[in-house]
């Protein structure tokens, strides 16, 4: 039997999947409609940040990534968290290959948050988006019209 001791330093290494996310800080600019100063957009887009992004005002919000060069995207991960109130949230994820071109939808999704049982929603999408220059996430935090603020714990692209 062959055996090998795993060095302690390797135990803390993230899975290979976690190491392949795009460096959004270097590759794109971000536009957004609102930002709570305690929860800036970088907290959702950059690895190692823990607070996530949150809008300052209630209602529908837009987050748009504008890439400096066209990208080939094969994996999108979104994570949303809600610990305080029950609500039904909807998001629409769209993409485009150039300025002035109409955005094409990738997915429209609704789900319910319930602080006692369903506080986190993670969406993983395998896609084939070649030549992507813009990715837009539109979040309606409460389709019932309440005054919930949109939030995003994590957005990763590979």
N, CA, C and O of each residue as an XYZ file, in Angstrom:
632
protein
N       0.848     -1.173      0.000
C       0.000      0.000      0.000
C       0.892      1.234      0.000
O       1.829      1.343      0.791
N       0.585      2.153     -0.896
C       1.316      3.413     -0.940
C       0.618      4.401     -0.030
O      -0.611      4.467     -0.014
N       1.380      5.165      0.724
C       0.795      6.194      1.570
C       1.652      7.440      1.548
O       2.843      7.418      1.237
N       0.974      8.542      1.898
C       1.656      9.832      1.856
C       1.011     10.728      2.911
O      -0.213     10.777      3.030
N       1.831     11.425      3.666
C       1.341     12.369      4.664
C       1.073     13.701      3.972
O       1.905     14.191      3.208
N      -0.080     14.276      4.241
C      -0.441     15.576      3.673
C       0.172     16.659      4.539
O      -0.112     16.715      5.736
N       1.008     17.525      3.971
C       1.580     18.625      4.762
C       0.472     19.541      5.285
O      -0.510     19.791      4.586
N       0.626     20.036      6.500
C      -0.391     20.877      7.127
C      -0.753     22.089      6.281
O      -1.912     22.501      6.264
N       0.211     22.664      5.585
C      -0.050     23.844      4.764
C      -1.039     23.576      3.633
O      -1.738     24.493      3.201
N      -1.110     22.351      3.150
C      -2.025     22.028      2.058
C      -3.460     21.852      2.531
O      -4.389     21.941      1.728
N      -3.654     21.605      3.813
C      -5.013     21.415      4.316
C      -5.846     22.685      4.198
O      -7.060     22.614      4.006
N      -5.211     23.835      4.310
C      -5.946     25.100      4.251
C      -6.156     25.589      2.818
O      -6.874     26.567      2.605
N      -5.551     24.936      1.843
C      -5.692     25.381      0.452
C      -7.122     25.173     -0.021
O      -7.726     24.142      0.277
N      -7.669     26.131     -0.749
C      -9.024     25.966     -1.249
C      -9.078     24.882     -2.319
O      -8.061     24.585     -2.946
N     -10.251     24.286     -2.535
C     -10.372     23.309     -3.623
C      -9.973     23.951     -4.943
O     -10.038     25.171     -5.092
N      -9.561     23.129     -5.899
C      -9.117     23.650     -7.192
C     -10.179     24.551     -7.806
O      -9.848     25.569     -8.413
N     -11.443     24.192     -7.658
C     -12.530     24.996     -8.220
C     -12.491     26.422     -7.679
O     -12.782     27.366     -8.414
N     -12.140     26.591     -6.419
C     -12.111     27.914     -5.803
C     -10.946     28.760     -6.312
O     -11.003     29.988     -6.241
N      -9.918     28.141     -6.811
C      -8.740     28.882     -7.257
C      -8.851     29.375     -8.693
O      -7.986     30.125     -9.144
N      -9.872     28.983     -9.415
C      -9.975     29.315    -10.833
C     -10.917     30.470    -11.135
O     -11.213     30.714    -12.305
N     -11.395     31.180    -10.143
C     -12.292     32.301    -10.401
C     -11.522     33.446    -11.048
O     -10.338     33.644    -10.778
N     -12.208     34.194    -11.904
C     -11.579     35.345    -12.555
C     -11.265     36.433    -11.537
O     -11.975     36.601    -10.546
N     -10.204     37.157    -11.794
C      -9.813     38.290    -10.959
C     -10.589     39.513    -11.442
O     -10.103     40.268    -12.284
N     -11.780     39.704    -10.914
C     -12.660     40.774    -11.375
C     -12.077     42.159    -11.122
O     -12.361     43.099    -11.864
N     -11.278     42.285    -10.095
C     -10.661     43.574     -9.782
C      -9.774     44.053    -10.935
O      -9.716     45.250    -11.216
N      -9.088     43.127    -11.598
C      -8.190     43.477    -12.694
C      -8.889     43.499    -14.052
O      -8.481     44.241    -14.946
N      -9.935     42.693    -14.212
C     -10.527     42.488    -15.531
C     -11.740     43.356    -15.849
O     -12.127     43.469    -17.012
N     -12.344     43.971    -14.835
C     -13.616     44.645    -15.088
C     -13.801     45.883    -14.230
O     -13.152     46.058    -13.199
N     -14.702     46.732    -14.683
C     -15.235     47.832    -13.887
C     -16.618     47.399    -13.423
O     -17.259     46.564    -14.060
N     -17.069     47.962    -12.328
C     -18.398     47.621    -11.842
C     -19.243     48.886    -11.731
O     -18.776     49.919    -11.252
N     -20.491     48.790    -12.178
C     -21.486     49.848    -12.010
C     -22.594     49.279    -11.148
O     -22.921     48.096    -11.248
N     -23.173     50.115    -10.301
C     -24.255     49.648     -9.434
C     -25.129     50.828     -9.068
O     -24.709     51.982     -9.155
N     -26.355     50.525     -8.655
C     -27.323     51.584     -8.398
C     -27.290     52.114     -6.972
O     -27.756     53.226     -6.722
N     -26.753     51.350     -6.038
C     -26.763     51.768     -4.641
C     -25.756     50.938     -3.865
O     -25.437     49.810     -4.243
N     -25.251     51.522     -2.755
C     -24.280     50.788     -1.945
C     -24.323     51.278     -0.509
O     -24.213     52.477     -0.251
N     -24.482     50.353      0.421
C     -24.369     50.636      1.846
C     -22.868     50.717      2.156
O     -22.124     49.788      1.841
N     -22.424     51.801      2.760
C     -20.988     51.995      3.021
C     -20.387     50.867      3.858
O     -19.196     50.582      3.731
N     -21.175     50.227      4.702
C     -20.679     49.132      5.530
C     -20.606     47.812      4.765
O     -20.012     46.846      5.244
N     -21.214     47.770      3.568
C     -21.247     46.554      2.750
C     -20.954     46.911      1.292
O     -21.849     46.841      0.451
N     -19.702     47.295      0.981
C     -19.362     47.744     -0.380
C     -19.377     46.596     -1.392
O     -19.279     45.426     -1.020
N     -19.496     46.938     -2.646
C     -19.595     45.955     -3.725
C     -18.393     45.015     -3.773
O     -18.540     43.845     -4.128
N     -17.212     45.509     -3.423
C     -16.018     44.659     -3.423
C     -16.192     43.435     -2.526
O     -15.605     42.383     -2.781
N     -16.997     43.575     -1.479
C     -17.190     42.484     -0.534
C     -17.893     41.291     -1.156
O     -17.793     40.180     -0.635
N     -18.600     41.495     -2.252
C     -19.256     40.384     -2.946
C     -18.431     39.877     -4.125
O     -18.592     38.731     -4.545
N     -17.560     40.712     -4.657
C     -16.854     40.368     -5.892
C     -15.448     39.837     -5.687
O     -14.929     39.133     -6.554
N     -14.819     40.154     -4.569
C     -13.427     39.765     -4.355
C     -13.305     38.660     -3.316
O     -13.969     38.715     -2.281
N     -12.471     37.661     -3.570
C     -12.262     36.590     -2.595
C     -11.710     37.139     -1.281
O     -10.995     38.141     -1.266
N     -12.046     36.480     -0.197
C     -11.532     36.864      1.111
C     -12.372     37.893      1.831
O     -12.124     38.168      3.005
N     -13.339     38.460      1.183
C     -14.236     39.430      1.825
C     -15.414     38.661      2.402
O     -15.852     37.673      1.813
N     -15.929     39.091      3.532
C     -16.960     38.305      4.205
C     -18.305     39.014      4.367
O     -19.306     38.344      4.619
N     -18.370     40.316      4.234
C     -19.614     41.015      4.553
C     -20.609     41.032      3.404
O     -21.806     41.191      3.644
N     -20.159     40.873      2.166
C     -21.053     40.944      1.024
C     -21.522     42.366      0.762
O     -21.283     43.270      1.563
N     -22.195     42.553     -0.374
C     -22.720     43.857     -0.768
C     -24.163     43.993     -0.310
O     -24.899     43.010     -0.230
N     -24.560     45.233     -0.007
C     -25.957     45.526      0.293
C     -26.271     46.919     -0.233
O     -25.455     47.836     -0.144
N     -27.473     47.054     -0.781
C     -27.928     48.345     -1.281
C     -28.250     49.269     -0.114
O     -28.620     48.814      0.968
N     -28.108     50.550     -0.341
C     -28.460     51.519      0.690
C     -29.974     51.753      0.725
O     -30.553     51.962      1.791
N     -30.608     51.716     -0.458
C     -32.049     51.941     -0.529
C     -32.781     50.636     -0.828
O     -32.208     49.719     -1.418
N     -34.045     50.554     -0.419
C     -34.854     49.391     -0.793
C     -35.230     49.445     -2.267
O     -35.062     50.471     -2.926
N     -35.738     48.333     -2.771
C     -36.211     48.265     -4.146
C     -35.212     47.614     -5.081
O     -34.131     47.187     -4.674
N     -35.602     47.548     -6.344
C     -34.794     46.894     -7.378
C     -33.434     47.563     -7.517
O     -33.313     48.787     -7.465
N     -32.403     46.719     -7.697
C     -31.026     47.194     -7.833
C     -30.347     46.496     -8.998
O     -30.715     45.383     -9.373
N     -29.351     47.165     -9.565
C     -28.575     46.633    -10.693
C     -27.096     46.620    -10.317
O     -26.573     47.582     -9.756
N     -26.438     45.512    -10.636
C     -24.985     45.403    -10.567
C     -24.536     45.006    -11.966
O     -25.024     44.025    -12.525
N     -23.608     45.767    -12.528
C     -23.168     45.521    -13.907
C     -21.648     45.452    -13.937
O     -20.970     46.377    -13.490
N     -21.114     44.357    -14.463
C     -19.678     44.205    -14.671
C     -19.369     44.506    -16.127
O     -19.960     43.912    -17.029
N     -18.437     45.434    -16.358
C     -18.010     45.829    -17.705
C     -16.558     45.398    -17.876
O     -15.662     45.946    -17.233
N     -16.332     44.426    -18.734
C     -14.997     43.864    -18.900
C     -14.175     44.663    -19.893
O     -14.692     45.135    -20.905
N     -12.885     44.814    -19.596
C     -11.961     45.542    -20.465
C     -11.737     44.807    -21.781
O     -11.566     45.436    -22.825
N     -11.739     43.486    -21.733
C     -11.554     42.632    -22.906
C     -12.660     41.563    -22.900
O     -13.116     41.166    -21.829
N     -13.091     41.096    -24.067
C     -14.094     40.023    -24.114
C     -13.617     38.787    -23.353
O     -12.441     38.426    -23.399
N     -14.546     38.155    -22.659
C     -14.244     36.993    -21.828
C     -15.034     35.773    -22.282
O     -16.117     35.904    -22.854
N     -14.493     34.598    -22.028
C     -15.238     33.349    -22.195
C     -15.574     32.868    -20.789
O     -14.685     32.526    -20.009
N     -16.844     32.846    -20.482
C     -17.307     32.476    -19.139
C     -17.995     31.114    -19.216
O     -18.866     30.892    -20.056
N     -17.590     30.205    -18.326
C     -18.184     28.870    -18.300
C     -18.865     28.536    -16.985
O     -19.567     27.529    -16.891
N     -18.669     29.365    -15.967
C     -19.235     29.069    -14.645
C     -19.578     30.382    -13.947
O     -18.755     31.295    -13.883
N     -20.789     30.467    -13.430
C     -21.230     31.622    -12.644
C     -21.758     31.101    -11.314
O     -22.591     30.196    -11.275
N     -21.265     31.680    -10.234
C     -21.780     31.342     -8.901
C     -22.302     32.612     -8.239
O     -21.603     33.622     -8.164
N     -23.534     32.543     -7.764
C     -24.161     33.625     -7.006
C     -24.552     33.072     -5.651
O     -25.036     31.945     -5.545
N     -24.340     33.874     -4.611
C     -24.804     33.479     -3.278
C     -25.487     34.687     -2.645
O     -24.944     35.791     -2.609
N     -26.695     34.439     -2.147
C     -27.491     35.458     -1.475
C     -27.759     34.984     -0.057
O     -27.907     33.786      0.185
N     -27.821     35.931      0.890
C     -28.124     35.598      2.287
C     -29.151     36.579      2.827
O     -29.121     37.767      2.506
N     -30.046     36.078      3.639
C     -31.026     36.919      4.341
C     -31.270     36.290      5.696
O     -31.761     35.165      5.784
N     -30.928     37.010      6.755
C     -31.048     36.471      8.103
C     -32.159     37.131      8.909
O     -32.455     36.696     10.022
N     -32.786     38.187      8.357
C     -33.696     38.986      9.170
C     -35.171     38.871      8.816
O     -36.011     38.923      9.715
N     -35.518     38.717      7.546
C     -36.931     38.778      7.181
C     -37.281     37.753      6.112
O     -36.472     37.420      5.246
N     -38.514     37.267      6.202
C     -39.042     36.363      5.186
C     -39.459     37.209      3.986
O     -40.101     38.248      4.137
N     -39.087     36.750      2.798
C     -39.446     37.482      1.580
C     -39.184     36.596      0.372
O     -38.472     35.596      0.461
N     -39.773     36.978     -0.759
C     -39.508     36.308     -2.026
C     -38.685     37.263     -2.877
O     -39.109     38.383     -3.164
N     -37.523     36.815     -3.270
C     -36.602     37.628     -4.064
C     -36.561     37.085     -5.487
O     -36.738     35.890     -5.723
N     -36.326     37.988     -6.418
C     -36.132     37.602     -7.812
C     -34.855     38.256     -8.317
O     -34.534     39.387     -7.953
N     -34.131     37.526     -9.162
C     -33.013     38.146     -9.849
C     -33.043     37.732    -11.312
O     -33.555     36.674    -11.675
N     -32.475     38.605    -12.140
C     -32.319     38.330    -13.562
C     -30.846     38.557    -13.887
O     -30.283     39.606    -13.578
N     -30.244     37.572    -14.507
C     -28.847     37.637    -14.905
C     -28.808     37.701    -16.430
O     -29.381     36.846    -17.105
N     -28.127     38.724    -16.976
C     -28.066     38.936    -18.425
C     -26.635     39.218    -18.855
O     -25.786     39.558    -18.032
N     -26.373     39.075    -20.158
C     -25.031     39.329    -20.684
C     -25.099     39.943    -22.069
O     -26.120     39.874    -22.753
N     -23.975     40.551    -22.468
C     -23.870     41.173    -23.778
C     -22.446     41.009    -24.291
O     -21.506     40.803    -23.523
N     -22.311     41.107    -25.615
C     -20.990     40.983    -26.230
C     -20.414     42.327    -26.672
O     -19.315     42.373    -27.224
N     -21.139     43.417    -26.437
C     -20.583     44.702    -26.828
C     -21.439     45.874    -26.403
O     -22.627     45.713    -26.128
N     -20.835     47.069    -26.348
C     -21.575     48.269    -25.966
C     -22.712     48.539    -26.947
O     -22.543     48.412    -28.160
N     -23.842     48.903    -26.421
C     -24.991     49.230    -27.256
C     -25.764     48.024    -27.751
O     -26.839     48.187    -28.329
N     -25.251     46.814    -27.544
C     -25.970     45.612    -27.954
C     -26.933     45.192    -26.842
O     -26.632     45.334    -25.657
N     -28.064     44.686    -27.234
C     -29.070     44.266    -26.257
C     -28.522     43.138    -25.384
O     -27.840     42.232    -25.863
N     -28.837     43.218    -24.098
C     -28.437     42.164    -23.170
C     -29.334     40.947    -23.377
O     -30.542     41.073    -23.576
N     -28.723     39.778    -23.327
C     -29.452     38.513    -23.485
C     -29.599     37.858    -22.118
O     -28.624     37.771    -21.370
N     -30.794     37.399    -21.780
C     -30.982     36.779    -20.467
C     -30.282     35.426    -20.363
O     -30.241     34.647    -21.315
N     -29.740     35.180    -19.192
C     -29.168     33.878    -18.855
C     -30.167     33.116    -18.008
O     -30.470     31.953    -18.276
N     -30.680     33.791    -16.970
C     -31.618     33.137    -16.059
C     -32.443     34.185    -15.320
O     -31.967     35.283    -15.035
N     -33.673     33.829    -15.021
C     -34.544     34.588    -14.120
C     -34.945     33.591    -13.042
O     -35.453     32.510    -13.336
N     -34.711     33.969    -11.794
C     -34.929     33.030    -10.685
C     -35.640     33.721     -9.537
O     -35.320     34.861     -9.199
N     -36.596     33.043     -8.942
C     -37.255     33.509     -7.716
C     -37.065     32.449     -6.643
O     -37.026     31.254     -6.938
N     -36.947     32.890     -5.405
C     -36.875     31.956     -4.284
C     -37.283     32.685     -3.017
O     -37.299     33.915     -2.956
N     -37.610     31.898     -2.019
C     -38.083     32.431     -0.734
C     -36.986     32.355      0.310
O     -36.279     31.353      0.427
N     -36.860     33.430      1.062
C     -36.016     33.435      2.248
C     -36.916     33.264      3.460
O     -37.996     33.848      3.537
N     -36.459     32.463      4.394
C     -37.149     32.287      5.668
C     -36.073     32.213      6.743
O     -35.351     31.220      6.824
N     -35.955     33.258      7.576
C     -34.867     33.283      8.558
C     -34.772     32.057      9.451
O     -33.696     31.765      9.973
N     -35.864     31.337      9.641
C     -35.795     30.164     10.506
C     -35.319     28.913      9.778
O     -34.875     27.962     10.421
N     -35.404     28.895      8.429
C     -35.040     27.656      7.742
C     -34.295     27.836      6.418
O     -33.540     26.944      6.031
N     -34.474     28.936      5.721
C     -33.831     29.122      4.414
C     -33.214     30.510      4.355
O     -33.837     31.461      3.885
N     -31.980     30.612      4.839
C     -31.306     31.906      4.917
C     -30.289     32.131      3.813
O     -29.884     33.269      3.577
N     -29.867     31.076      3.135
C     -28.831     31.195      2.111
C     -29.314     30.529      0.829
O     -29.863     29.427      0.850
N     -29.101     31.214     -0.277
C     -29.411     30.661     -1.603
C     -28.149     30.753     -2.445
O     -27.621     31.843     -2.665
N     -27.664     29.605     -2.917
C     -26.488     29.559     -3.777
C     -26.914     29.007     -5.126
O     -27.572     27.969     -5.209
N     -26.534     29.706     -6.173
C     -26.853     29.302     -7.537
C     -25.549     29.101     -8.294
O     -24.711     30.002     -8.347
N     -25.379     27.923     -8.879
C     -24.223     27.602     -9.708
C     -24.713     27.315    -11.115
O     -25.549     26.436    -11.323
N     -24.192     28.056    -12.074
C     -24.608     27.883    -13.465
C     -23.409     27.538    -14.323
O     -22.398     28.239    -14.300
N     -23.520     26.455    -15.082
C     -22.540     26.112    -16.114
C     -23.056     26.743    -17.398
O     -24.165     26.448    -17.841
N     -22.249     27.610    -17.989
C     -22.670     28.375    -19.159
C     -21.596     28.312    -20.232
O     -20.491     27.827    -19.989
N     -21.924     28.803    -21.418
C     -20.964     28.933    -22.502
C     -21.173     30.310    -23.107
O     -21.880     30.462    -24.103
N     -20.547     31.318    -22.493
C     -20.711     32.713    -22.895
C     -19.388     33.191    -23.479
O     -18.478     33.567    -22.740
N     -19.283     33.177    -24.789
C     -18.039     33.545    -25.454
C     -18.127     34.985    -25.952
O     -19.096     35.354    -26.616
N     -17.125     35.795    -25.637
C     -17.101     37.187    -26.060
C     -17.846     38.118    -25.122
O     -18.171     39.244    -25.499
N     -18.118     37.670    -23.917
C     -18.844     38.484    -22.943
C     -18.064     39.745    -22.600
O     -16.886     39.683    -22.248
N     -18.732     40.890    -22.707
C     -18.121     42.147    -22.280
C     -18.906     42.800    -21.158
O     -18.396     43.698    -20.488
N     -20.163     42.355    -20.937
C     -21.006     42.933    -19.881
C     -21.848     41.831    -19.261
O     -22.464     41.028    -19.962
N     -21.862     41.810    -17.945
C     -22.728     40.908    -17.181
C     -23.543     41.773    -16.242
O     -22.991     42.594    -15.510
N     -24.867     41.593    -16.259
C     -25.747     42.411    -15.431
C     -26.590     41.527    -14.527
O     -27.171     40.535    -14.966
N     -26.646     41.904    -13.267
C     -27.474     41.240    -12.272
C     -28.486     42.255    -11.768
O     -28.117     43.257    -11.155
N     -29.765     41.995    -12.026
C     -30.856     42.844    -11.530
C     -31.540     42.092    -10.400
O     -31.997     40.964    -10.588
N     -31.611     42.710     -9.231
C     -32.181     42.063     -8.047
C     -33.410     42.833     -7.593
O     -33.341     44.035     -7.340
N     -34.534     42.134     -7.492
C     -35.733     42.677     -6.857
C     -35.828     41.962     -5.510
O     -36.210     40.793     -5.463
N     -35.487     42.644     -4.414
C     -35.352     41.953     -3.132
C     -36.663     41.449     -2.535
O     -36.652     40.506     -1.744
N     -37.779     42.049     -2.895
C     -39.073     41.592     -2.380
C     -40.121     41.816     -3.462
O     -40.573     42.942     -3.670
N     -40.506     40.748     -4.151
C     -41.470     40.903     -5.243
C     -42.848     41.289     -4.731
O     -43.716     41.668     -5.517
N     -43.059     41.197     -3.427
C     -44.317     41.625     -2.812
C     -44.370     43.129     -2.580
O     -45.377     43.644     -2.096
N     -43.298     43.838     -2.918
C     -43.283     45.287     -2.791
C     -42.853     45.809     -1.440
O     -42.998     47.004     -1.180
N     -42.331     44.964     -0.569
C     -41.858     45.418      0.734
C     -40.634     46.304      0.604
O     -40.153     46.555     -0.501
N     -40.137     46.773      1.724
C     -39.001     47.704      1.697
C     -37.662     47.013      1.969
O     -36.767     47.612      2.566
N     -37.522     45.769      1.541
C     -36.264     45.038      1.716
C     -35.171     45.653      0.853
O     -35.433     46.196     -0.220
N     -33.954     45.556      1.342
C     -32.796     46.020      0.586
C     -32.112     44.819     -0.071
O     -31.934     43.770      0.548
N     -31.738     44.994     -1.321
C     -31.043     43.934     -2.059
C     -29.668     43.697     -1.436
O     -29.037     44.609     -0.903
N     -29.230     42.446     -1.520
C     -27.896     42.096     -1.048
C     -27.352     40.965     -1.899
O     -28.100     40.229     -2.542
N     -26.045     40.845     -1.890
C     -25.358     39.792     -2.630
C     -24.143     39.391     -1.813
O     -23.248     40.204     -1.582
N     -24.110     38.149     -1.377
C     -22.989     37.684     -0.581
C     -21.767     37.387     -1.449
O     -20.630     37.614     -1.036
N     -22.019     36.869     -2.680
C     -20.887     36.476     -3.511
C     -21.297     36.377     -4.975
O     -22.378     35.885     -5.297
N     -20.426     36.848     -5.851
C     -20.550     36.642     -7.295
C     -19.174     36.248     -7.783
O     -18.213     37.001     -7.628
N     -19.076     35.050     -8.382
C     -17.810     34.544     -8.914
C     -18.025     34.091    -10.346
O     -19.091     33.584    -10.697
N     -16.996     34.279    -11.175
C     -17.029     33.878    -12.579
C     -15.771     33.086    -12.910
O     -14.684     33.376    -12.410
N     -15.942     32.094    -13.751
C     -14.786     31.333    -14.242
C     -14.987     31.059    -15.715
O     -14.139     30.429    -16.348
